[in-house]
Amino acid sequence: MTPSPPTDVALRLATPADVRSLAVLGTQVFLDTYAPRGIRPSMADEVLEYFSLDAIAALLARPAAAFLLAESAGHLIGFAQLQRGARPPRGDFEDAVELERLYVQERATGRGVGRRLLQEAERWAGSGGASMLWLTAWVGNLRALGFYAAQGYADVGQTFYDFQGELFENRIFEKTFGRR
């Protein structure tokens, strides 16, 4: 049985006024997911590079990018970061959209927030003419791997993420829709 979506969660597109909240939530979810044993210098460097205010502002300013936000009672609890025109590692999809991040605050997981963000990401991608949404997920994040499979995403292969000179295996997921 699929849980009903939370009624107190609103979705909207991010604006420049959301940069600070996105940076902090991104840092929190990243560290909860990838640093369960603590922080080491390479982890700190990664966080400071990708979740600084300047980095988030630059991402938000990209014309082909979007952040979809999930808020509850005016508090940011999740986001989907999307990029049009990001070619998947396999296939010939020139009209694909990459789901670069789908982050939900740990306390908000299990309430349908991630599912709603993903559905809205699919709508956003389709409204721009995309025929596929794709993403990569770290093999150590079993919850994410199961989530994407349960949402109809096909695991189509392997790729590696270079994290400060260390390679981490990721799975490539994709879902086609619309025209093709």
C-alpha positions in Angstrom: 0.0 0.0 0.0 1.4 3.4 -1.0 1.2 6.0 1.8 -1.0 9.0 1.1 1.0 12.2 0.4 1.4 14.6 3.3 -1.1 17.4 3.1 1.1 19.9 4.8 3.8 19.9 2.1 3.9 22.5 -0.7 6.0 22.3 -3.8 7.4 25.3 -5.7 10.3 26.4 -7.8 13.3 28.0 -6.0 14.2 31.7 -6.3 17.4 33.5 -5.4 16.0 34.1 -1.9 16.3 30.3 -1.3 20.0 30.1 -1.7 20.9 30.0 2.0 18.3 27.4 2.9 19.3 25.2 -0.1 23.0 25.4 0.9 22.3 24.4 4.5 19.8 21.6 3.7 22.1 20.3 1.0 24.9 20.2 3.5 22.8 18.5 6.1 21.4 15.8 3.8 24.8 15.2 2.1 26.5 14.7 5.5 23.7 12.5 6.8 24.1 10.3 3.8 27.8 10.2 3.0 29.5 10.9 6.3 27.9 8.6 8.9 31.3 7.9 10.4 32.2 11.6 10.7 34.0 14.3 8.7 37.4 14.0 7.1 39.2 16.7 5.0 38.1 15.4 1.6 34.5 15.3 2.8 34.8 18.9 4.2 36.3 20.0 0.8 33.4 18.4 -1.1 30.7 20.1 1.0 32.4 23.5 0.9 32.8 23.3 -2.9 29.3 22.1 -3.8 27.1 23.7 -1.0 28.7 27.1 -0.5 26.3 30.1 -1.0 28.2 31.0 -4.2 28.0 27.5 -5.6 24.2 27.2 -5.0 23.6 30.7 -6.4 25.5 29.8 -9.5 23.5 26.5 -9.9 20.3 28.4 -9.5 21.3 31.0 -12.1 21.9 28.4 -14.8 19.2 28.9 -17.5 18.6 25.2 -18.0 18.5 24.3 -14.3 15.8 24.3 -11.7 15.4 23.5 -8.0 12.0 22.2 -7.0 11.4 22.8 -3.3 9.3 20.9 -0.7 8.3 23.0 2.2 6.3 22.3 5.3 4.9 25.1 7.4 7.4 27.5 5.7 10.4 25.2 6.3 12.5 23.7 3.5 12.5 19.9 4.0 13.5 18.7 0.5 14.5 19.6 -3.0 15.1 18.2 -6.5 17.9 19.7 -8.5 17.4 19.4 -12.3 19.4 20.1 -15.4 18.1 20.2 -18.9 20.4 19.0 -21.7 22.6 16.9 -19.5 23.3 13.9 -21.7 23.0 10.5 -19.9 26.1 8.3 -19.8 24.4 5.9 -22.3 22.0 6.3 -25.1 21.3 9.1 -27.6 18.9 11.2 -25.6 19.6 14.8 -26.5 16.4 15.9 -24.8 17.1 14.3 -21.5 16.9 15.9 -18.1 19.3 14.9 -15.3 18.0 14.7 -11.7 21.3 15.9 -10.1 20.1 15.6 -6.5 16.9 14.6 -4.7 17.4 15.4 -1.1 14.9 15.1 1.7 15.7 15.9 5.3 15.9 12.7 7.3 13.1 13.7 9.6 10.8 14.1 6.6 11.6 10.8 4.9 8.8 8.2 4.7 6.1 10.8 4.3 6.0 10.8 0.4 8.0 14.0 0.0 10.6 12.3 -2.2 8.0 10.7 -4.3 6.1 14.0 -4.8 9.4 15.8 -5.7 10.2 13.1 -8.2 6.8 13.3 -9.8 7.1 17.1 -10.0 10.6 16.7 -11.5 9.1 14.4 -14.2 6.4 16.9 -15.0 9.0 19.7 -15.2 11.1 17.7 -17.5 8.2 16.7 -19.7 6.9 20.2 -19.9 10.2 21.3 -21.5 10.0 18.5 -24.1 12.2 15.9 -22.4 11.6 12.3 -23.1 13.7 11.0 -20.3 14.7 11.7 -16.7 18.0 10.1 -15.6 20.1 10.1 -12.4 22.9 8.3 -10.7 22.7 6.9 -7.2 25.6 5.7 -5.0 25.6 1.9 -4.4 26.0 2.5 -0.7 22.6 4.3 -0.5 20.3 1.3 -0.5 17.3 3.3 0.4 17.8 5.5 -2.7 18.4 2.4 -5.0 15.1 0.8 -3.8 13.2 4.1 -4.0 14.1 4.8 -7.7 13.3 1.2 -8.7 9.9 1.4 -6.9 9.1 4.6 -8.8 9.6 2.8 -12.2 13.2 3.8 -12.9 15.3 1.2 -14.7 18.8 0.5 -13.5 20.7 0.6 -16.7 24.3 0.4 -15.7 27.3 1.5 -13.7 29.3 4.7 -13.5 31.8 6.1 -11.0 31.8 9.4 -9.1 35.3 10.9 -8.5 35.2 12.2 -4.9 38.5 14.0 -4.1 40.5 11.4 -6.0 38.5 8.4 -4.8 36.1 6.5 -7.1 32.7 5.5 -5.8 30.4 3.2 -7.7 27.0 4.6 -8.7 24.1 3.1 -10.6 22.5 4.8 -13.5 18.7 5.0 -13.4 16.5 6.3 -16.2 12.8 6.6 -16.9 11.4 7.5 -20.4 8.1 9.2 -20.9 6.4 11.5 -23.4 7.4 11.4 -27.0 10.3 9.3 -28.4 
